[in-house]
């Protein structure tokens, strides 16, 4: 009995061991990393005398199309986009042409990385299908690359375009017509090539084409251009600098926003715009400021319900008159905020922000007190365009401050005054900051703007020089900075972009090649070659 029982136990254990040994995961073999292969096409690639409407390309496995609208580059561009099939996995890609093809022209369809195998998504890199409606394939090439005129990082999906320079050419053609040839940087290419070009003279431009229509729209697009015409054949590698043109000022609309304020939308730069407001023949006084975070001005005025105002706006070549009938609306309520509260860095400012333009302020009712309860001397200045009352004073290290606005310290356009306002802030020790001294070398010309930016391109500190080779940034926060220099050729103390129709390039920008690490309690001496990157 015991022997029989033990026999069954051993049998059970043997079966269990065998079962365990067979357990596991079916792997299916090694992962597929091979791109699909083309086994044929009708018509054949690089066919001549093409006059059909359909192209069929065959693959050795099922493929799918990914981001075809972004990845596919057709050159010359077609007015009516072809239909690219299938929409699901297939062993065939079909191109159905809907446009009238140009005679004696070589066409190319560059699929970028859009063709992928259906299982693992392995891309067929940069497959290009080419045909000619003439008797031969054009074979000339031209190389190009793109950089941003101001920022270190350049946009993806930038088109490079060639416009044929013939008897019909003029510079305005880029606004109205598609180019003769086009290529694109897609999402990763540093250098691009035009291929299958014919001999001739061309205008070369780059376009960050927001609308995707192969035409330049200055309101939305960035542009770069080669100033001289390009003659092909040519083995030069051209570099184009992208910039966003500054739009000429234009007032777009006016709209009543409150009982005595209207807003005016605009495009371009509102600096120095001239505004006149009249009620009949009577001129109405007003105050103008910027509407925060919007391309709009806000204009404060004195009027009553039922008044009809005429608003004349002009700047340079722009002139327009708007009409506004005043409706019954409440006036803006009073609210304030303060910049710099909390920890105040030595390069920061304290500023009182008002939601309504200020007309008066009384320094005797503004108190700045340190931790020893002693009053600190200050001066005020009003930034009317941004509605900020700025307090300038000498900041001491390891200090605590209380800023108090007593009732009636500030009066806004609606004759409303503040209640008691109280803000607190403090400073760190000098040793918690670093100092950077930049020594410029090989400066081509003056004046120059020297800026410190973060990795996003935000300007953190600015220096300016019209003759000195030394720029000092004292008491800056410890972090890594990007350093750049701008040749301020028009002396306006800001970077000025180019203009295509004026054939004017942007002001030159030179970047220091490495990040500069400024640490707490460090003095960094940094030479900067301003002649080249």
C-alpha positions in Angstrom: 0.0 0.0 0.0 2.8 2.4 1.0 4.8 1.4 -2.1 1.8 2.0 -4.4 1.2 5.4 -2.8 4.9 6.4 -3.3 4.8 5.3 -6.9 1.9 7.6 -7.6 3.7 10.5 -5.8 6.8 10.0 -8.0 4.7 9.8 -11.1 2.9 13.1 -10.2 6.2 14.9 -9.5 7.6 13.7 -12.9 4.6 15.0 -14.8 4.8 18.4 -12.9 8.6 18.7 -13.7 8.0 18.0 -17.4 5.1 20.5 -17.5 7.2 23.2 -15.8 10.0 22.6 -18.3 7.7 23.2 -21.2 6.4 26.6 -19.9 7.6 29.8 -21.5 6.8 32.7 -23.8 6.6 32.2 -27.6 8.9 35.0 -28.9 8.3 34.7 -32.6 12.0 35.1 -33.4 14.0 38.3 -33.7 12.3 41.6 -34.2 12.0 42.7 -37.8 14.2 45.7 -38.5 14.3 45.5 -42.3 12.6 48.1 -44.3 10.1 47.1 -47.1 11.5 46.6 -50.6 10.1 47.8 -53.9 9.7 45.0 -56.4 8.4 47.1 -59.3 6.3 50.1 -60.5 4.1 51.0 -63.4 5.4 53.0 -65.2 9.0 52.3 -64.2 10.8 54.7 -62.0 12.6 57.4 -64.1 10.3 56.9 -67.0 10.2 59.4 -69.8 7.4 60.5 -72.1 5.0 60.2 -69.2 1.4 61.2 -70.0 -0.7 59.0 -67.7 -2.8 59.7 -64.6 -1.9 56.8 -62.4 1.3 55.3 -61.0 1.4 52.0 -59.1 4.3 50.9 -56.9 4.6 47.3 -55.6 6.3 46.1 -52.4 7.5 42.8 -51.1 5.3 43.1 -47.9 2.3 45.0 -46.6 3.1 48.7 -46.1 1.3 51.7 -44.6 1.6 55.4 -45.1 2.4 57.6 -42.0 2.3 61.4 -42.0 2.1 61.4 -45.8 0.8 65.0 -45.8 3.9 66.2 -44.0 6.5 63.9 -45.5 5.6 63.8 -49.2 7.4 66.5 -51.3 6.2 66.9 -54.9 8.5 69.0 -57.2 7.4 70.9 -59.1 4.4 71.4 -56.8 1.0 70.6 -58.3 -2.0 72.9 -58.0 -4.3 69.9 -57.4 -2.8 67.5 -55.0 -2.7 63.9 -56.2 -4.5 61.2 -54.3 -2.2 58.7 -52.6 -3.6 55.3 -51.8 -4.1 53.1 -49.9 -5.5 54.4 -46.6 -4.9 51.0 -45.0 -2.1 48.4 -45.2 -1.4 47.1 -48.7 1.3 45.8 -50.9 0.7 48.6 -53.4 0.9 52.4 -53.3 -1.1 54.2 -56.0 -0.6 57.8 -57.1 -3.6 59.3 -58.9 -2.7 62.5 -60.6 -5.4 65.2 -60.8 -3.3 68.1 -62.2 -2.4 69.0 -65.8 1.3 68.2 -66.1 3.7 70.6 -67.6 5.4 69.7 -70.9 9.0 68.6 -71.0 9.2 68.6 -67.2 10.8 66.3 -64.7 8.6 65.5 -61.7 9.7 63.9 -58.4 7.7 62.4 -55.5 9.9 62.2 -52.4 8.1 60.1 -49.8 10.5 61.0 -46.9 9.9 58.5 -44.1 6.2 58.0 -44.8 6.4 54.5 -46.3 6.7 51.9 -43.4 6.2 48.2 -43.1 2.9 47.3 -41.5 4.2 45.2 -38.6 7.1 47.1 -37.0 6.9 50.5 -38.7 10.4 50.2 -40.3 10.6 53.2 -42.8 11.7 53.1 -46.4 14.0 56.2 -46.1 13.6 59.0 -48.7 12.1 56.9 -51.5 11.8 59.0 -54.6 9.7 58.3 -57.7 10.7 60.3 -60.7 9.3 60.7 -64.2 9.5 63.2 -67.1 6.9 64.4 -69.5 9.7 65.0 -71.9 12.3 62.8 -73.6 14.9 62.9 -70.8 15.3 63.2 -67.0 16.7 66.5 -65.7 19.7 65.6 -63.5 21.3 68.7 -62.0 21.4 69.2 -58.3 21.7 72.1 -55.8 22.4 71.9 -52.0 21.1 74.1 -49.3 20.7 74.4 -45.5 18.7 76.6 -43.2 19.3 78.5 -40.0 17.3 80.9 -37.9 18.4 84.5 -38.2 17.9 85.1 -34.5 17.3 81.9 -32.6 19.8 79.1 -32.2 17.3 76.4 -32.9 15.8 76.3 -36.4 12.2 75.1 -37.2 11.4 71.7 -38.7 9.6 71.3 -42.0 11.1 74.3 -43.8 10.6 74.4 -47.5 13.4 75.5 -49.9 12.1 76.8 -53.2 13.4 77.7 -56.6 11.6 80.2 -58.8 12.6 80.3 -62.4 13.9 83.7 -63.4 12.6 84.4 -66.9 10.7 87.2 -68.7 7.7 86.7 -66.4 9.7 86.9 -63.2 9.4 89.6 -60.6 9.9 89.5 -56.8 6.2 89.6 -56.0 5.8 86.2 -57.7 6.5 84.4 -54.4 3.3 85.8 -52.9 1.1 84.6 -55.9 2.6 81.6 -57.6 4.1 78.2 -56.5 7.8 77.7 -57.2 9.3 75.7 -60.0 11.1 73.3 -57.6 10.7 72.6 -53.9 12.3 70.5 -51.3 12.0 70.3 -47.5 14.0 69.8 -44.4 11.2 67.6 -43.0 11.7 66.8 -39.3 15.4 66.1 -39.1 17.4 67.0 -42.2 20.3 69.4 -41.7 21.3 69.6 -45.4 18.8 69.2 -48.3 19.3 68.8 -52.0 17.2 69.9 -55.0 17.5 67.1 -57.5 16.4 66.6 -61.1 16.8 70.3 -61.9 17.2 71.8 -65.3 19.8 74.4 -66.3 18.8 78.0 -65.7 18.7 81.0 -63.4 16.6 80.9 -60.2 15.5 82.8 -57.1 16.3 80.7 -54.0 14.1 81.2 -50.9 13.3 79.2 -47.7 9.9 79.3 -46.2 8.4 78.1 -43.0 5.1 77.7 -44.8 2.4 77.8 -42.1 -0.5 77.4 -44.7 1.2 74.7 -46.7 0.3 76.4 -50.0 3.9 77.0 -51.3 3.2 80.8 -51.3 4.6 83.4 -49.0 2.3 85.0 -46.5 4.2 87.6 -44.4 1.5 87.5 -41.7 2.2 83.9 -40.8 5.4 82.6 -42.6 9.1 83.0 -41.9 11.2 83.6 -44.9 14.9 83.4 -45.9 16.4 84.3 -49.2 19.6 84.3 -51.3 20.1 87.9 -52.4 21.7 87.1 -55.7 20.1 84.9 -58.3 21.4 81.3 -58.4 22.6 79.9 -61.7 22.4 76.1 -62.2 24.6 74.1 -62.6 26.2 75.2 -59.3 28.2 73.3 -56.6 27.7 76.0 -53.9 26.0 75.0 -50.7 23.7 77.9 -49.9 22.7 78.8 -46.3 19.5 80.7 -45.8 18.5 82.6 -42.7 14.9 82.4 -41.7 13.2 85.4 -40.1 9.6 86.7 -39.5 9.2 90.1 -41.3 8.0 93.0 -39.2 4.5 93.8 -40.6 3.7 97.4 -41.4 1.4 98.9 -38.8 -2.3 98.5 -39.4 -5.2 99.1 -37.0 -7.8 96.3 -37.4 -10.8 97.3 -35.4 -12.1 99.2 -32.4 -14.5 97.8 -29.8 -15.9 99.4 -26.6 -14.6 97.5 -23.6 -16.0 99.4 -20.7 -17.7 102.7 -19.8 -14.7 104.8 -20.9 -12.3 102.4 -22.6 -12.1 100.9 -26.0 -9.6 98.4 -27.5 -8.0 98.6 -30.9 -6.6 95.5 -32.5 -3.5 96.0 -34.6 -0.8 94.2 -36.6 2.8 95.4 -36.8 4.5 97.7 -34.3 2.3 100.3 -32.5 5.2 102.5 -31.4 4.6 106.1 -32.5 1.1 105.5 -33.8 -1.0 108.7 -33.9 -4.5 108.7 -32.6 -7.1 111.6 -32.6 -10.5 111.2 -31.0 -13.3 113.7 -31.7 -16.9 114.2 -30.7 -18.1 116.3 -33.6 -15.6 119.1 -33.8 -14.5 118.7 -30.2 -11.3 116.9 -29.5 -11.5 114.3 -26.7 -8.5 113.7 -24.4 -7.4 110.1 -24.0 -4.6 107.9 -22.6 -3.2 104.9 -24.5 -1.6 101.7 -23.1 -1.0 98.1 -24.2 -3.6 95.4 -23.5 -1.5 92.7 -21.8 -0.8 89.5 -23.8 -2.7 90.7 -26.9 -2.0 92.6 -30.1 -4.3 95.4 -29.0 -4.1 98.8 -27.5 -6.5 100.1 -24.9 -7.6 103.7 -25.1 -9.2 105.5 -22.1 -11.5 108.5 -22.8 -14.2 110.6 -21.3 -17.6 110.3 -22.9 -21.2 109.5 -22.1 -23.8 107.2 -23.4 -25.0 108.1 -26.9 -21.9 110.0 -27.9 -20.5 109.2 -31.3 -16.8 109.3 -31.5 -14.6 109.4 -34.6 -11.2 107.9 -34.1 -8.4 108.7 -36.6 -5.5 106.4 -36.6 -2.3 106.9 -38.6 1.3 105.7 -38.9 3.6 106.0 -41.9 1.4 105.1 -44.9 -1.5 103.8 -42.9 -4.5 106.1 -42.3 -8.0 105.1 -41.2 -11.0 106.5 -39.4 -13.2 104.4 -37.1 -16.6 105.3 -35.7 -17.7 104.3 -32.2 -21.1 104.9 -30.6 -20.8 104.8 -26.9 -23.1 102.4 -25.1 -24.0 102.3 -21.4 -21.4 100.2 -19.7 -19.8 100.1 -16.3 -16.4 101.6 -15.8 -13.5 99.3 -14.9 -13.1 98.4 -11.2 -9.8 98.9 -9.5 -7.2 96.1 -9.0 -3.4 96.1 -8.5 -0.6 93.6 -8.5 3.1 94.0 -7.7 6.2 92.6 -9.6 9.1 91.5 -7.5 7.3 90.2 -4.4 8.8 87.3 -2.6 12.5 87.0 -3.4 13.8 90.1 -5.2 16.9 89.5 -7.3 19.3 92.4 -7.6 18.7 92.9 -11.3 14.9 92.8 -10.8 12.6 95.8 -10.3 9.6 96.5 -8.0 6.6 97.7 -10.0 3.0 98.3 -9.2 0.7 97.1 -12.0 -2.7 98.7 -12.3 -5.6 97.3 -14.4 -6.5 101.0 -15.3 -4.1 103.6 -16.5 -2.7 105.8 -13.7 -2.9 109.6 -13.9 -1.4 110.6 -10.5 0.8 109.2 -7.7 1.9 110.7 -4.5 5.3 109.6 -3.2 4.6 110.9 0.2 2.0 108.2 0.6 4.3 105.4 -0.6 6.5 103.9 2.1 9.4 101.5 1.6 10.6 100.2 4.9 13.5 97.8 5.7 13.8 95.2 8.5 15.1 97.8 10.9 11.9 99.8 10.3 13.9 102.5 8.6 12.5 104.2 5.5 14.4 103.5 2.2 14.8 106.3 -0.3 13.3 105.6 -3.8 12.3 107.3 -7.0 9.3 106.5 -9.1 8.9 106.4 -12.8 5.7 105.5 -14.7 5.7 103.2 -17.7 2.5 104.5 -19.3 2.4 102.0 -22.2 2.5 99.0 -19.8 0.7 100.7 -16.9 3.5 100.1 -14.4 4.6 102.4 -11.6 8.3 101.4 -11.1 10.2 102.0 -7.9 14.0 102.4 -8.2 16.1 102.1 -5.0 19.4 100.7 -3.8 19.0 97.1 -2.9 21.0 95.8 0.1 21.9 92.1 0.6 20.1 90.0 3.1 17.4 92.6 3.6 13.7 92.4 4.1 11.4 95.1 2.8 7.8 96.1 3.3 6.2 98.3 0.5 3.1 100.2 1.6 0.8 102.3 -0.5 -1.4 104.3 1.8 -5.0 105.2 0.7 -4.9 107.7 -2.1 -1.3 107.0 -3.1 -2.3 106.4 -6.7 -5.2 107.7 -8.8 -6.4 106.0 -12.0 -8.1 107.4 -15.1 -11.5 106.8 -13.6 -10.6 109.0 -10.6 -10.5 106.0 -8.4 -7.9 105.7 -5.7 -6.3 102.8 -3.9 -7.1 101.4 -0.5 -4.1 100.3 1.6 -1.8 98.0 -0.4 1.0 96.0 1.4 3.7 94.0 -0.3 6.7 92.2 1.2 9.9 91.0 -0.4 13.5 90.2 0.5 17.0 89.9 -1.0 19.7 87.2 -0.9 23.3 87.6 -0.2 25.7 88.8 -2.9 27.5 85.4 -2.6 24.4 83.6 -4.0 24.9 85.2 -7.4 27.7 85.2 -10.0 29.3 87.8 -12.1 30.1 87.5 -15.8 32.5 89.8 -17.7 32.5 89.4 -21.5 35.5 90.6 -23.5 34.6 91.1 -27.1 37.2 90.2 -29.8 37.3 91.0 -33.5 34.2 93.2 -33.4 33.3 94.2 -37.0 31.4 97.4 -36.1 29.6 99.2 -33.4 27.1 99.4 -31.8 26.4 95.9 -30.5 23.8 94.3 -28.3 25.0 91.4 -26.1 22.4 89.2 -24.6 22.2 86.3 -22.1 19.4 83.9 -22.9 18.2 80.6 -21.5 17.8 77.4 -23.6 14.3 78.5 -24.7 15.7 81.8 -26.2 14.2 84.0 -23.5 16.4 87.1 -22.9 17.5 87.2 -19.3 20.0 90.1 -19.4 21.1 92.6 -22.0 24.2 94.8 -22.4 24.9 97.5 -25.0 28.1 99.0 -26.3 28.9 101.7 -28.9 32.7 101.4 -28.4 33.6 99.4 -25.3 34.9 95.8 -25.7 33.9 94.9 -22.1 30.4 94.0 -21.2 29.6 93.2 -17.5 26.7 91.2 -16.1 26.9 91.5 -12.3 24.8 89.7 -9.8 23.1 87.3 -12.2 21.4 84.1 -11.0 23.6 81.0 -11.1 22.7 78.9 -14.1 23.8 78.0 -17.6 23.5 80.8 -20.2 23.6 81.2 -23.9 25.5 84.2 -25.1 24.8 86.0 -28.3 25.8 89.3 -30.0 23.7 91.4 -32.3 25.1 94.0 -34.7 22.7 96.8 -34.2 23.1 98.4 -37.6 20.1 100.8 -37.3 21.0 101.9 -33.8 17.5 101.1 -32.3 18.8 98.9 -29.5 16.9 95.9 -30.7 17.3 93.1 -33.3 15.7 94.0 -36.6 14.5 91.3 -39.0 15.0 91.5 -42.8 12.6 92.3 -45.6 12.3 90.4 -48.8 11.0 93.1 -51.1 13.6 95.5 -49.8 16.2 92.7 -50.4 17.5 93.4 -46.8 18.8 90.7 -44.6 18.3 90.6 -40.8 20.8 92.2 -38.5 23.6 89.8 -38.0 23.6 87.5 -34.9 26.7 85.7 -33.6 26.4 83.0 -30.9 29.1 81.9 -28.5 29.6 78.2 -29.3 29.1 76.8 -25.8 26.9 77.4 -22.8 28.4 79.5 -20.1 28.1 78.1 -16.6 27.8 80.9 -14.0 27.9 79.6 -10.5 27.2 81.2 -7.1 30.0 83.4 -5.8 32.0 83.0 -9.1 33.5 85.6 -11.3 33.6 84.4 -14.9 35.9 86.0 -17.5 34.7 85.1 -21.0 36.4 86.2 -24.3 33.9 86.2 -27.2 35.0 86.2 -30.8 32.4 88.4 -32.5 33.6 87.8 -36.0 32.1 84.4 -36.6 30.3 81.5 -34.9 
